[in-house]
Amino acid sequence: MLDSYTQGVGNADLHIDHYDLDLDYRIGPNRLSARAVLKGRVLTETSSIVLDLTGLRVTKASVNGKKVRFSARGKKLRLTTPALKSDQPVVIDISYTGNPEPAIGTWGDVGWEELEDGVLVAGQPVGASTWFPCNDHPSNKSQYRVSVLVESEYTVVSNGSLTKKTRKAGRTRWTYESTTPLATYLATVQIGRYKYGQIPLSSGATRFGAAMRGAAKDAVAGSARDALSSAVRGVAGAAGKDVSVHDSSGKRTRHSRSESPVSLGVYADDHWDVAVERLGVQHGMMNLFIDRFGPYPFDVYDVVVTDDVLEIPLESQPLSVLGPNHLGPEWEAERLVAHEMAHQWFGNSLTPSRWRDIWLNEGFACYAEWLWSEESGRASADERARQWWEELSAQPQDILLGDPGGPDMFDDRVYKRGALCLHALRIELGDAEFFTAVGEWTKRYRHSSVSTEEFIRCVSEVADRDIAEVVRPWLEELELPNLPDLP
């Protein structure tokens, strides 16, 4: 078994290095005809190759240029091959067709999903197989080429760079290539009547309105006057002026809002105007996260805004997907924008080698929300942390952060406990040492699969002390540990 959290998914005896996907998709009837060429190697002697494929019908298959017999059972596709040696390269060529739909299971509907007028792919954790045959586990990161033929009035968005766009007879083929490896759950296709443009900085007036409306809600500690002061600091930052805020230790820091060094783009249709206006805050977020986490690990960062309301935002690589309901001025909307951007470092560049380490994704992304709150003149990260400690302390103490179990790996307590663990570590090490260690973490394992053990080892080396005893109670004990006091 490759991963007990996603039983029956993935293949430990196979590694795919490259996916070449050619999709012919008819939006009206939701009809897909496709060909997938997978290049990789088998990791043990075998006479069969097993892949994940859900709800689609294979019409022919070959391995290393020779036709092979195939059979499908449940969500598995088995190809019967001539004898293959351990570490032998394989080229797997599969043609398939069908009406793709989400896989329904423990984590709700995941995978290929029809919108009112288009398509959304939400692959986490096991949805990739709803639209292409794959080795569906985050430990197997691969390069991709994705080519999609659709009606010309639609735009297709996928991973990496758009390398080719050709139109013929009322239909257009969009070809994307990602030379940076990515996990299968991050592979995506988004289809809609979208237009694309760059995101400018937010205007001071808009930021003023957002800050003032959110002041009362955002002041999780302190008086109404403190809340107003926090709002005014946020306004100054949005207007491009230097802003004084406090870090977790009470020291004052300065930052100036400026244009992001990374290209920030947006795909949108009905909600274009509000998307361009509200997503301007991403310039400040990107600048902050580069300062705190290290260089941005990709070339661009785009956001797709669907016309449909979405229950939750979605991360992909190097893009995120938001619904129009995530574009409001309130903190609950803006924190999610920060959360999804942070996943480009934590989840996308650094991907868990097993699902039990999901806290390395969600804990960091949640803590990024608190860092943005602190930087934008709202509540400090320490205030956010102590607020959430109080809330979690009143909830059931029945989940292990370091091993929450498959059904509970996306429980909100994993997100918040993960962020609290990081905040406790930040207090213990101090800001300079903590963020130096985070920068080394993202640098050392850039575009790799990672584990909790590697995180502890990396930070311990940077800090020149064993941090295991600091994080162990947070990771291995059911009872919520106490947060240390600020120095």
Helices and strands as residue ranges (DSSP letters): G 4-6, E 14-26, E 31-42, E 46-52, E 57-63, E 66-67, E 69-73, E 76-84, E 89-98, E 103-105, E 108-115, E 118-122, G 128-130, E 142-151, E 155-158, E 161-168, E 171-182, G 184-186, E 189-192, E 195-198, H 204-218, H 224-238, E 242-246, E 252-256, E 263-268, H 272-278, G 279-281, H 282-293, E 300-305, E 314-315, E 319-322, G 324-326, H 331-342, E 350-352, G 355-357, H 359-375, H 381-393, G 406-408, H 412-429, H 431-444, E 448-450, H 452-463, H 468-476
